[in-house]
């Protein structure tokens, strides 16, 4: 039977919606049928499926598996775990694709699906195509099989393969997300003392929201590091593909700062390599990669876009401000926050043994967090185009990789359209508070010129 998805659910990088409102079991079944058809037509037969700790995930997973098998695909069900464990399963089990049922870091009433076809991300036009196939019933028929496989211990073994880090005292905050059981297994096998927070999986997220890029969500981690006199703290989002960190003094180590530390270690092993970061990253990071003899490359925000670019240029390491870190060096090139944590422990050991000192040596840039401005979906890309037109007319120094990143004497500012929400995203960085205020004034003026309220929606 033909099926229509809610217009808001088929996104750029994944499928996402509010359970029972814009996302239902029927959607999961249709998605499985369409994705299974794509796998079959690409000559494949086997798909790995995993799910996160949300209350709705088992129900959606069962419907998804039903859709996949009805398209003639054999499903390997790896059960509850983080998204990178599903990505790993596709490689380790020789699957032709994979789907994780996950709401990532969205509120508890959301859920969705992240997909890979072969070893490549499945996004953009591919996701939209699932909507067309479903509306037209353009599906294969079949009777695939379904089997359960427990891969978690094998995944933990892979995370610790070649580990040569030192013994550290670390707090780990899993935020009641799907990474919790893996964190427990890792901590039991790593040297040093480990304090575990909220590793029990609970889809209501009773302690704090599992998004480590929001500083308020790191309060428990900070308290644990201070009270237990630990070396540093690590935190994970709801599905374990984004990492957050604080040093021994409780300072946040932001996504671009983590990447600077990891890049220093990787560039010792792969001199002159290209290190990729998204357009929201600090100028200090790109400068640092250059100082270390690497080739810094600024690229578009979005985990699927970054993965594709890494393959294209042969980059061993990439990262985003949002805490997605991608290792192709000694790993598979996908974003895995648990593996990034292991590599951060190693990098700290290789670079002198003190993460607090590494963080302390970084230049103190004065910057804004991500500023979000509400903008109608059909208007957001047009606004960015108008801003670019005005900047070109003024002869401004603009990088157009992803929106407008403008360099001035005061520093730099960025305005881009979100691929996943009806908002414009802005960021600015300077060396003095006064310069930062001038940059923010410029952003507000540009927004105002295009009729957008220059009010920070959530600072």
Secondary structure, 3 states (H helix, E strand, C coil): CCCCCCCCCECCCCEEEEECCCECHHHHHHHHHHHHHHHHHCCCCEEEEEECCCCCHHHHHHHHHHHHHHCCCEEEEEEECCHHHHHHHHHHCCCCEEEEECCCCCCCCEEEEEEEECCEECCCHHHHHHHHHHHHCCCCCCCCCEEECCCHHHHHHHHHCCCCCCCCCEEEECCCCCCHHHHHHHHHHCCCCEEEECCCCCCCCCCCCCCCCCHHHHHHHHHHHHHCCCCEEEEECCCCCCEEEEECCCCEECHHHHHHHHHHHHHHHCCCCEEEEECCCCHHHHHHHHHCCCEEEEECCCHHHHHHHHHHHCCCEEECCCCCEEECCCCCCCECHHHHHHHHHHHHHHCCCCHHHHHHCCCCCEECCCEEEECCCCCHHHHHHHHHHHHHHHCCEEECCCCEEEEECCEEEEEEECCCCCEEEEEEEECCHHHHHHHHHHHHHHHHHCCCCCCCCCC
